[in-house]
Every structure is written in C-alpha cells, then in structure tokens.
C-alpha cells in the first residue's frame, strides 16, 4: 500500500509506482531525500518487499547496518525500480 504523508506527490503530474525487495539478511532503512520539501523513510526487513510511489527523478538510498550504526550501501534511481508510471490518474506502462 502506498502511503502519502505530504501533498508533494499529489501535486506531481507524473510519478512512479516502485518496488524494492530487501534480499539481504539484515534490516535496512530506505530513504528518498533528494526531492525538495519531501522526505520518505521506511524500515525494510529481510525478504520484505516495499511498494511505494515516488516522483520522477528521485533516488532511493539503501542504508544497511547493525544496531546503532548504519552505512549507505547503495543508491538506486527510482526509475529502475518502477513497476509503472502514473500520470494524472492514468496508469502508463513502465519503460523498464
């Protein structure tokens, strides 16, 4: 289920429906921080799949670590995680 806590995505004409799966045995924290005025952060457990909406051009940061420490282990363009593109209420085929 996609959760929106802020109106930035609602104002975006086009956005992506994305999927990320944690294939590691460690808990990860994923973040999108490169969109001005908007912040997204979730905890993803091992083998858990996260479905989320993102603005075009956003990047998902993957932070992996142990208790009380975290390392930025990867940054993935949300376009690479896109399942489909959403534009003004219409669902478009993903380019990937």
Biopython code that builds the backbone (N, CA, C, O; Angstrom):
import numpy as np
from Bio.PDB.StructureBuilder import StructureBuilder

atoms = [
    (1, "UNK", "N", (0.846, -1.165, 0.000)),
    (1, "UNK", "CA", (0.000, 0.000, 0.000)),
    (1, "UNK", "C", (0.894, 1.232, 0.000)),
    (1, "UNK", "O", (1.825, 1.321, 0.800)),
    (2, "UNK", "N", (0.624, 2.174, -0.880)),
    (2, "UNK", "CA", (1.380, 3.423, -0.925)),
    (2, "UNK", "C", (0.814, 4.385, 0.109)),
    (2, "UNK", "O", (-0.402, 4.543, 0.212)),
    (3, "UNK", "N", (1.675, 5.018, 0.860)),
    (3, "UNK", "CA", (1.254, 5.973, 1.870)),
    (3, "UNK", "C", (1.796, 7.339, 1.516)),
    (3, "UNK", "O", (2.976, 7.486, 1.199)),
    (4, "UNK", "N", (0.934, 8.338, 1.570)),
    (4, "UNK", "CA", (1.336, 9.702, 1.295)),
    (4, "UNK", "C", (1.155, 10.525, 2.560)),
    (4, "UNK", "O", (0.047, 10.617, 3.088)),
    (5, "UNK", "N", (2.233, 11.122, 3.049)),
    (5, "UNK", "CA", (2.160, 11.950, 4.241)),
    (5, "UNK", "C", (2.266, 13.423, 3.892)),
    (5, "UNK", "O", (2.262, 14.266, 4.789)),
    (6, "UNK", "N", (2.359, 13.745, 2.648)),
    (6, "UNK", "CA", (2.667, 15.086, 2.210)),
    (6, "UNK", "C", (2.036, 15.280, 0.845)),
    (6, "UNK", "O", (1.860, 14.319, 0.096)),
    (7, "UNK", "N", (1.701, 16.493, 0.526)),
    (7, "UNK", "CA", (0.998, 16.757, -0.724)),
    (7, "UNK", "C", (1.917, 16.865, -1.935)),
    (7, "UNK", "O", (1.422, 17.048, -3.047)),
    (8, "UNK", "N", (3.223, 16.763, -1.770)),
    (8, "UNK", "CA", (4.137, 16.904, -2.904)),
    (8, "UNK", "C", (3.826, 15.883, -3.986)),
    (8, "UNK", "O", (3.788, 16.237, -5.164)),
    (9, "UNK", "N", (3.605, 14.634, -3.621)),
    (9, "UNK", "CA", (3.308, 13.620, -4.638)),
    (9, "UNK", "C", (1.956, 13.860, -5.292)),
    (9, "UNK", "O", (1.788, 13.601, -6.483)),
    (10, "UNK", "N", (1.002, 14.346, -4.530)),
    (10, "UNK", "CA", (-0.317, 14.615, -5.093)),
    (10, "UNK", "C", (-0.234, 15.730, -6.134)),
    (10, "UNK", "O", (-1.035, 15.761, -7.068)),
    (11, "UNK", "N", (0.714, 16.635, -5.985)),
    (11, "UNK", "CA", (0.867, 17.746, -6.914)),
    (11, "UNK", "C", (1.685, 17.355, -8.147)),
    (11, "UNK", "O", (1.629, 18.050, -9.162)),
    (12, "UNK", "N", (2.431, 16.278, -8.079)),
    (12, "UNK", "CA", (3.251, 15.839, -9.209)),
    (12, "UNK", "C", (2.341, 15.334, -10.326)),
    (12, "UNK", "O", (1.446, 14.525, -10.083)),
    (13, "UNK", "N", (2.566, 15.808, -11.538)),
    (13, "UNK", "CA", (1.769, 15.350, -12.676)),
    (13, "UNK", "C", (2.075, 13.893, -12.993)),
    (13, "UNK", "O", (1.183, 13.133, -13.370)),
    (14, "UNK", "N", (3.340, 13.507, -12.840)),
    (14, "UNK", "CA", (3.727, 12.122, -13.129)),
    (14, "UNK", "C", (4.561, 11.600, -11.972)),
    (14, "UNK", "O", (5.405, 12.311, -11.427)),
    (15, "UNK", "N", (4.317, 10.371, -11.610)),
    (15, "UNK", "CA", (5.078, 9.727, -10.541)),
    (15, "UNK", "C", (5.192, 8.246, -10.864)),
    (15, "UNK", "O", (4.531, 7.737, -11.769)),
    (16, "UNK", "N", (6.031, 7.578, -10.117)),
    (16, "UNK", "CA", (6.300, 6.168, -10.372)),
    (16, "UNK", "C", (5.771, 5.304, -9.235)),
    (16, "UNK", "O", (5.856, 5.688, -8.068)),
    (17, "UNK", "N", (5.231, 4.149, -9.569)),
    (17, "UNK", "CA", (4.905, 3.126, -8.584)),
    (17, "UNK", "C", (6.082, 2.167, -8.600)),
    (17, "UNK", "O", (6.353, 1.525, -9.615)),
    (18, "UNK", "N", (6.791, 2.069, -7.461)),
    (18, "UNK", "CA", (8.058, 1.338, -7.402)),
    (18, "UNK", "C", (7.989, 0.159, -6.439)),
    (18, "UNK", "O", (7.136, 0.107, -5.552)),
    (19, "UNK", "N", (8.903, -0.781, -6.633)),
    (19, "UNK", "CA", (9.015, -1.943, -5.766)),
    (19, "UNK", "C", (10.484, -2.177, -5.432)),
    (19, "UNK", "O", (11.333, -2.230, -6.322)),
    (20, "UNK", "N", (10.775, -2.318, -4.132)),
    (20, "UNK", "CA", (12.124, -2.649, -3.679)),
    (20, "UNK", "C", (12.020, -3.854, -2.751)),
    (20, "UNK", "O", (11.141, -3.898, -1.890)),
    (21, "UNK", "N", (12.912, -4.833, -2.919)),
    (21, "UNK", "CA", (12.950, -6.018, -2.060)),
    (21, "UNK", "C", (14.298, -6.087, -1.362)),
    (21, "UNK", "O", (15.346, -5.978, -1.998)),
    (22, "UNK", "N", (14.260, -6.269, -0.051)),
    (22, "UNK", "CA", (15.486, -6.437, 0.734)),
    (22, "UNK", "C", (15.907, -7.902, 0.629)),
    (22, "UNK", "O", (15.286, -8.776, 1.234)),
    (23, "UNK", "N", (16.959, -8.165, -0.137)),
    (23, "UNK", "CA", (17.429, -9.535, -0.342)),
    (23, "UNK", "C", (18.587, -9.884, 0.584)),
    (23, "UNK", "O", (19.203, -10.940, 0.436)),
    (24, "UNK", "N", (18.888, -9.003, 1.538)),
    (24, "UNK", "CA", (19.977, -9.256, 2.481)),
    (24, "UNK", "C", (19.416, -9.872, 3.768)),
    (24, "UNK", "O", (18.205, -9.835, 3.989)),
    (25, "UNK", "N", (20.269, -10.430, 4.606)),
    (25, "UNK", "CA", (19.806, -10.954, 5.892)),
    (25, "UNK", "C", (19.743, -9.872, 6.975)),
    (25, "UNK", "O", (19.498, -10.180, 8.142)),
    (26, "UNK", "N", (19.960, -8.617, 6.601)),
    (26, "UNK", "CA", (19.982, -7.520, 7.571)),
    (26, "UNK", "C", (18.784, -6.592, 7.378)),
    (26, "UNK", "O", (18.216, -6.512, 6.289)),
    (27, "UNK", "N", (18.409, -5.895, 8.445)),
    (27, "UNK", "CA", (17.373, -4.870, 8.362)),
    (27, "UNK", "C", (17.963, -3.676, 7.622)),
    (27, "UNK", "O", (19.113, -3.301, 7.847)),
    (28, "UNK", "N", (17.169, -3.088, 6.743)),
    (28, "UNK", "CA", (17.613, -1.915, 6.001)),
    (28, "UNK", "C", (16.667, -0.741, 6.262)),
    (28, "UNK", "O", (15.486, -0.925, 6.557)),
    (29, "UNK", "N", (17.208, 0.449, 6.148)),
    (29, "UNK", "CA", (16.405, 1.663, 6.164)),
    (29, "UNK", "C", (16.556, 2.269, 4.782)),
    (29, "UNK", "O", (17.674, 2.499, 4.320)),
    (30, "UNK", "N", (15.432, 2.529, 4.115)),
    (30, "UNK", "CA", (15.474, 3.123, 2.784)),
    (30, "UNK", "C", (14.924, 4.539, 2.876)),
    (30, "UNK", "O", (13.978, 4.808, 3.616)),
    (31, "UNK", "N", (15.540, 5.442, 2.107)),
    (31, "UNK", "CA", (15.165, 6.857, 2.167)),
    (31, "UNK", "C", (15.182, 7.473, 0.776)),
    (31, "UNK", "O", (15.959, 7.076, -0.093)),
    (32, "UNK", "N", (14.304, 8.454, 0.590)),
    (32, "UNK", "CA", (14.378, 9.348, -0.564)),
    (32, "UNK", "C", (14.548, 10.737, 0.041)),
    (32, "UNK", "O", (13.677, 11.219, 0.765)),
    (33, "UNK", "N", (15.675, 11.375, -0.260)),
    (33, "UNK", "CA", (15.975, 12.676, 0.338)),
    (33, "UNK", "C", (16.261, 13.750, -0.697)),
    (33, "UNK", "O", (16.503, 14.902, -0.337)),
    (34, "UNK", "N", (16.236, 13.394, -1.981)),
    (34, "UNK", "CA", (16.647, 14.353, -2.998)),
    (34, "UNK", "C", (15.498, 15.125, -3.655)),
    (34, "UNK", "O", (15.692, 15.741, -4.703)),
    (35, "UNK", "N", (14.314, 15.098, -3.057)),
    (35, "UNK", "CA", (13.179, 15.868, -3.554)),
    (35, "UNK", "C", (12.916, 17.015, -2.579)),
    (35, "UNK", "O", (12.550, 16.765, -1.430)),
    (36, "UNK", "N", (13.092, 18.261, -3.010)),
    (36, "UNK", "CA", (12.897, 19.405, -2.103)),
    (36, "UNK", "C", (11.498, 19.423, -1.490)),
    (36, "UNK", "O", (10.501, 19.256, -2.192)),
    (37, "UNK", "N", (11.434, 19.627, -0.184)),
    (37, "UNK", "CA", (10.157, 19.715, 0.517)),
    (37, "UNK", "C", (9.484, 18.383, 0.793)),
    (37, "UNK", "O", (8.338, 18.352, 1.241)),
    (38, "UNK", "N", (10.176, 17.285, 0.536)),
    (38, "UNK", "CA", (9.566, 15.961, 0.737)),
    (38, "UNK", "C", (10.616, 14.990, 1.249)),
    (38, "UNK", "O", (11.773, 15.046, 0.831)),
    (39, "UNK", "N", (10.216, 14.089, 2.162)),
    (39, "UNK", "CA", (11.132, 13.110, 2.741)),
    (39, "UNK", "C", (10.391, 11.794, 2.904)),
    (39, "UNK", "O", (9.253, 11.768, 3.372)),
    (40, "UNK", "N", (11.033, 10.711, 2.520)),
    (40, "UNK", "CA", (10.441, 9.372, 2.614)),
    (40, "UNK", "C", (11.444, 8.465, 3.300)),
    (40, "UNK", "O", (12.614, 8.438, 2.920)),
    (41, "UNK", "N", (10.997, 7.711, 4.320)),
    (41, "UNK", "CA", (11.888, 6.773, 5.011)),
    (41, "UNK", "C", (11.064, 5.604, 5.513)),
    (41, "UNK", "O", (9.990, 5.791, 6.084)),
    (42, "UNK", "N", (11.571, 4.389, 5.297)),
    (42, "UNK", "CA", (10.907, 3.163, 5.768)),
    (42, "UNK", "C", (11.958, 2.154, 6.205)),
    (42, "UNK", "O", (13.088, 2.166, 5.718)),
    (43, "UNK", "N", (11.575, 1.292, 7.120)),
    (43, "UNK", "CA", (12.394, 0.153, 7.530)),
    (43, "UNK", "C", (11.933, -1.035, 6.692)),
    (43, "UNK", "O", (10.734, -1.284, 6.560)),
    (44, "UNK", "N", (12.900, -1.771, 6.123)),
    (44, "UNK", "CA", (12.584, -2.940, 5.297)),
    (44, "UNK", "C", (13.312, -4.143, 5.897)),
    (44, "UNK", "O", (14.541, -4.172, 5.958)),
    (45, "UNK", "N", (12.546, -5.117, 6.331)),
    (45, "UNK", "CA", (13.113, -6.313, 6.952)),
    (45, "UNK", "C", (13.601, -7.296, 5.883)),
    (45, "UNK", "O", (13.192, -7.201, 4.726)),
    (46, "UNK", "N", (14.466, -8.236, 6.260)),
    (46, "UNK", "CA", (14.953, -9.231, 5.287)),
    (46, "UNK", "C", (13.794, -9.925, 4.572)),
    (46, "UNK", "O", (12.818, -10.331, 5.202)),
    (47, "UNK", "N", (13.910, -10.055, 3.265)),
    (47, "UNK", "CA", (12.915, -10.683, 2.382)),
    (47, "UNK", "C", (11.619, -9.893, 2.243)),
    (47, "UNK", "O", (10.690, -10.353, 1.579)),
    (48, "UNK", "N", (11.538, -8.724, 2.848)),
    (48, "UNK", "CA", (10.327, -7.906, 2.735)),
    (48, "UNK", "C", (10.347, -7.110, 1.434)),
    (48, "UNK", "O", (11.396, -6.646, 0.987)),
    (49, "UNK", "N", (9.168, -6.963, 0.837)),
    (49, "UNK", "CA", (9.009, -6.186, -0.393)),
    (49, "UNK", "C", (8.287, -4.891, -0.039)),
    (49, "UNK", "O", (7.271, -4.914, 0.656)),
    (50, "UNK", "N", (8.807, -3.765, -0.513)),
    (50, "UNK", "CA", (8.237, -2.452, -0.249)),
    (50, "UNK", "C", (7.717, -1.871, -1.554)),
    (50, "UNK", "O", (8.468, -1.737, -2.520)),
    (51, "UNK", "N", (6.434, -1.526, -1.588)),
    (51, "UNK", "CA", (5.813, -0.880, -2.735)),
    (51, "UNK", "C", (5.583, 0.573, -2.331)),
    (51, "UNK", "O", (5.013, 0.839, -1.273)),
    (52, "UNK", "N", (6.021, 1.514, -3.165)),
    (52, "UNK", "CA", (5.887, 2.929, -2.820)),
    (52, "UNK", "C", (5.780, 3.777, -4.082)),
    (52, "UNK", "O", (6.159, 3.347, -5.171)),
    (53, "UNK", "N", (5.253, 4.996, -3.913)),
    (53, "UNK", "CA", (5.196, 5.958, -5.006)),
    (53, "UNK", "C", (6.337, 6.941, -4.850)),
    (53, "UNK", "O", (6.711, 7.308, -3.736)),
    (54, "UNK", "N", (6.886, 7.363, -5.978)),
    (54, "UNK", "CA", (7.988, 8.313, -5.943)),
    (54, "UNK", "C", (7.856, 9.294, -7.098)),
    (54, "UNK", "O", (7.339, 8.947, -8.160)),
    (55, "UNK", "N", (8.327, 10.521, -6.889)),
    (55, "UNK", "CA", (8.362, 11.471, -8.005)),
    (55, "UNK", "C", (9.400, 11.024, -9.034)),
    (55, "UNK", "O", (10.345, 10.309, -8.699)),
    (56, "UNK", "N", (9.222, 11.446, -10.274)),
    (56, "UNK", "CA", (10.227, 11.176, -11.299)),
    (56, "UNK", "C", (11.538, 11.831, -10.886)),
    (56, "UNK", "O", (11.532, 12.938, -10.349)),
    (57, "UNK", "N", (12.639, 11.173, -11.124)),
    (57, "UNK", "CA", (13.948, 11.735, -10.810)),
    (57, "UNK", "C", (14.434, 11.466, -9.398)),
    (57, "UNK", "O", (15.555, 11.848, -9.058)),
    (58, "UNK", "N", (13.629, 10.823, -8.564)),
    (58, "UNK", "CA", (14.042, 10.533, -7.186)),
    (58, "UNK", "C", (15.007, 9.348, -7.152)),
    (58, "UNK", "O", (15.034, 8.524, -8.066)),
    (59, "UNK", "N", (15.803, 9.281, -6.073)),
    (59, "UNK", "CA", (16.736, 8.177, -5.853)),
    (59, "UNK", "C", (16.485, 7.571, -4.479)),
    (59, "UNK", "O", (16.302, 8.296, -3.502)),
    (60, "UNK", "N", (16.475, 6.250, -4.404)),
    (60, "UNK", "CA", (16.276, 5.538, -3.145)),
    (60, "UNK", "C", (17.637, 5.208, -2.542)),
    (60, "UNK", "O", (18.452, 4.524, -3.161)),
    (61, "UNK", "N", (17.874, 5.701, -1.328)),
    (61, "UNK", "CA", (19.109, 5.378, -0.603)),
    (61, "UNK", "C", (18.849, 4.137, 0.237)),
    (61, "UNK", "O", (17.824, 4.041, 0.913)),
    (62, "UNK", "N", (19.781, 3.184, 0.194)),
    (62, "UNK", "CA", (19.669, 1.955, 0.967)),
    (62, "UNK", "C", (20.711, 2.019, 2.082)),
    (62, "UNK", "O", (21.913, 2.049, 1.815)),
    (63, "UNK", "N", (20.249, 2.040, 3.326)),
    (63, "UNK", "CA", (21.144, 2.068, 4.488)),
    (63, "UNK", "C", (21.060, 0.714, 5.182)),
    (63, "UNK", "O", (19.985, 0.290, 5.604)),
    (64, "UNK", "N", (22.197, 0.042, 5.297)),
    (64, "UNK", "CA", (22.263, -1.279, 5.906)),
    (64, "UNK", "C", (23.190, -1.209, 7.105)),
    (64, "UNK", "O", (24.200, -0.507, 7.066)),
    (65, "UNK", "N", (22.865, -1.918, 8.156)),
    (65, "UNK", "CA", (23.766, -1.884, 9.295)),
    (65, "UNK", "C", (23.287, -2.708, 10.463)),
    (65, "UNK", "O", (22.257, -3.381, 10.416)),
    (66, "UNK", "N", (24.073, -2.627, 11.504)),
    (66, "UNK", "CA", (23.796, -3.316, 12.749)),
    (66, "UNK", "C", (23.119, -2.341, 13.704)),
    (66, "UNK", "O", (22.836, -1.201, 13.336)),
    (67, "UNK", "N", (22.863, -2.784, 14.912)),
    (67, "UNK", "CA", (22.244, -1.937, 15.906)),
    (67, "UNK", "C", (23.118, -0.706, 16.165)),
    (67, "UNK", "O", (24.324, -0.832, 16.376)),
    (68, "UNK", "N", (22.521, 0.458, 16.149)),
    (68, "UNK", "CA", (23.159, 1.746, 16.455)),
    (68, "UNK", "C", (24.189, 2.188, 15.420)),
    (68, "UNK", "O", (24.962, 3.108, 15.690)),
    (69, "UNK", "N", (24.224, 1.568, 14.253)),
    (69, "UNK", "CA", (25.098, 2.044, 13.189)),
    (69, "UNK", "C", (24.429, 1.756, 11.847)),
    (69, "UNK", "O", (23.623, 0.834, 11.718)),
    (70, "UNK", "N", (24.783, 2.559, 10.868)),
    (70, "UNK", "CA", (24.196, 2.403, 9.549)),
    (70, "UNK", "C", (25.180, 2.892, 8.502)),
    (70, "UNK", "O", (25.876, 3.887, 8.705)),
    (71, "UNK", "N", (25.230, 2.187, 7.385)),
    (71, "UNK", "CA", (26.120, 2.541, 6.284)),
    (71, "UNK", "C", (25.274, 2.688, 5.026)),
    (71, "UNK", "O", (24.436, 1.836, 4.730)),
    (72, "UNK", "N", (25.497, 3.779, 4.282)),
    (72, "UNK", "CA", (24.837, 3.929, 2.994)),
    (72, "UNK", "C", (25.462, 2.905, 2.056)),
    (72, "UNK", "O", (26.602, 3.065, 1.620)),
    (73, "UNK", "N", (24.711, 1.855, 1.749)),
    (73, "UNK", "CA", (25.273, 0.766, 0.962)),
    (73, "UNK", "C", (24.942, 0.851, -0.521)),
    (73, "UNK", "O", (25.607, 0.215, -1.338)),
    (74, "UNK", "N", (23.912, 1.636, -0.884)),
    (74, "UNK", "CA", (23.554, 1.734, -2.300)),
    (74, "UNK", "C", (22.612, 2.909, -2.507)),
    (74, "UNK", "O", (21.919, 3.329, -1.580)),
    (75, "UNK", "N", (22.589, 3.431, -3.713)),
    (75, "UNK", "CA", (21.617, 4.432, -4.139)),
    (75, "UNK", "C", (21.102, 3.976, -5.492)),
    (75, "UNK", "O", (21.881, 3.726, -6.412)),
    (76, "UNK", "N", (19.779, 3.870, -5.609)),
    (76, "UNK", "CA", (19.157, 3.350, -6.822)),
    (76, "UNK", "C", (18.176, 4.385, -7.354)),
    (76, "UNK", "O", (17.359, 4.911, -6.598)),
    (77, "UNK", "N", (18.247, 4.679, -8.636)),
    (77, "UNK", "CA", (17.258, 5.569, -9.257)),
    (77, "UNK", "C", (15.892, 4.889, -9.182)),
    (77, "UNK", "O", (15.752, 3.725, -9.557)),
    (78, "UNK", "N", (14.895, 5.610, -8.700)),
    (78, "UNK", "CA", (13.562, 5.029, -8.562)),
    (78, "UNK", "C", (13.013, 4.561, -9.903)),
    (78, "UNK", "O", (12.196, 3.641, -9.953)),
    (79, "UNK", "N", (13.449, 5.179, -10.976)),
    (79, "UNK", "CA", (13.012, 4.760, -12.307)),
    (79, "UNK", "C", (13.412, 3.302, -12.584)),
    (79, "UNK", "O", (12.713, 2.597, -13.312)),
    (80, "UNK", "N", (14.532, 2.852, -12.006)),
    (80, "UNK", "CA", (14.963, 1.461, -12.170)),
    (80, "UNK", "C", (14.089, 0.495, -11.364)),
    (80, "UNK", "O", (14.044, -0.698, -11.664)),
    (81, "UNK", "N", (13.397, 1.008, -10.347)),
    (81, "UNK", "CA", (12.535, 0.185, -9.501)),
    (81, "UNK", "C", (11.072, 0.278, -9.919)),
    (81, "UNK", "O", (10.204, -0.343, -9.306)),
    (82, "UNK", "N", (10.802, 1.063, -10.974)),
    (82, "UNK", "CA", (9.417, 1.347, -11.368)),
    (82, "UNK", "C", (8.686, 0.107, -11.860)),
    (82, "UNK", "O", (9.200, -0.664, -12.671)),
    (83, "UNK", "N", (7.482, -0.061, -11.351)),
    (83, "UNK", "CA", (6.575, -1.089, -11.837)),
    (83, "UNK", "C", (5.697, -0.481, -12.929)),
    (83, "UNK", "O", (5.381, -1.132, -13.925)),
    (84, "UNK", "N", (5.309, 0.785, -12.722)),
    (84, "UNK", "CA", (4.510, 1.512, -13.699)),
    (84, "UNK", "C", (4.611, 3.002, -13.406)),
    (84, "UNK", "O", (4.977, 3.406, -12.302)),
    (85, "UNK", "N", (4.291, 3.798, -14.387)),
    (85, "UNK", "CA", (4.273, 5.252, -14.232)),
    (85, "UNK", "C", (2.827, 5.698, -14.119)),
    (85, "UNK", "O", (1.951, 5.158, -14.796)),
    (86, "UNK", "N", (2.573, 6.681, -13.266)),
    (86, "UNK", "CA", (1.224, 7.184, -13.049)),
    (86, "UNK", "C", (1.225, 8.652, -13.466)),
    (86, "UNK", "O", (2.039, 9.434, -12.975)),
    (87, "UNK", "N", (0.337, 9.023, -14.351)),
    (87, "UNK", "CA", (0.284, 10.408, -14.821)),
    (87, "UNK", "C", (-1.157, 10.891, -14.826)),
    (87, "UNK", "O", (-1.985, 10.378, -15.579)),
    (88, "UNK", "N", (-1.453, 11.861, -14.003)),
    (88, "UNK", "CA", (-2.779, 12.471, -13.908)),
    (88, "UNK", "C", (-3.891, 11.427, -13.866)),
    (88, "UNK", "O", (-4.873, 11.530, -14.602)),
    (89, "UNK", "N", (-3.737, 10.429, -13.011)),
    (89, "UNK", "CA", (-4.757, 9.420, -12.827)),
    (89, "UNK", "C", (-4.716, 8.280, -13.825)),
    (89, "UNK", "O", (-5.468, 7.315, -13.684)),
    (90, "UNK", "N", (-3.859, 8.366, -14.828)),
    (90, "UNK", "CA", (-3.763, 7.310, -15.830)),
    (90, "UNK", "C", (-2.539, 6.455, -15.536)),
    (90, "UNK", "O", (-1.491, 6.983, -15.165)),
    (91, "UNK", "N", (-2.656, 5.169, -15.693)),
    (91, "UNK", "CA", (-1.524, 4.277, -15.498)),
    (91, "UNK", "C", (-0.868, 4.041, -16.848)),
    (91, "UNK", "O", (-1.526, 3.645, -17.811)),
    (92, "UNK", "N", (0.436, 4.289, -16.909)),
    (92, "UNK", "CA", (1.203, 4.103, -18.132)),
    (92, "UNK", "C", (2.126, 2.911, -17.973)),
    (92, "UNK", "O", (2.486, 2.557, -16.850)),
    (93, "UNK", "N", (2.512, 2.291, -19.064)),
    (93, "UNK", "CA", (3.468, 1.187, -18.994)),
    (93, "UNK", "C", (4.826, 1.684, -18.572)),
    (93, "UNK", "O", (5.254, 2.762, -18.987)),
    (94, "UNK", "N", (5.506, 0.913, -17.754)),
    (94, "UNK", "CA", (6.866, 1.267, -17.337)),
    (94, "UNK", "C", (7.817, 1.090, -18.504)),
    (94, "UNK", "O", (7.638, 0.211, -19.348)),
    (95, "UNK", "N", (8.833, 1.942, -18.536)),
    (95, "UNK", "CA", (9.813, 1.871, -19.610)),
    (95, "UNK", "C", (10.803, 0.729, -19.415)),
    (95, "UNK", "O", (11.445, 0.292, -20.370)),
    (96, "UNK", "N", (10.929, 0.248, -18.193)),
    (96, "UNK", "CA", (11.955, -0.771, -17.892)),
    (96, "UNK", "C", (11.546, -2.146, -18.342)),
    (96, "UNK", "O", (12.296, -3.104, -18.160)),
]
sb = StructureBuilder()
sb.init_structure("model")
sb.init_model(0)
sb.init_chain("A")
sb.init_seg("    ")
for serial, (resi, resn, name, xyz) in enumerate(atoms, 1):
    if name == "N":
        sb.init_residue(resn, " ", resi, " ")
    sb.init_atom(name, np.array(xyz, "f"), 0.0, 1.0, " ", f" {name:<3s}", serial, name[0])
structure = sb.get_structure()
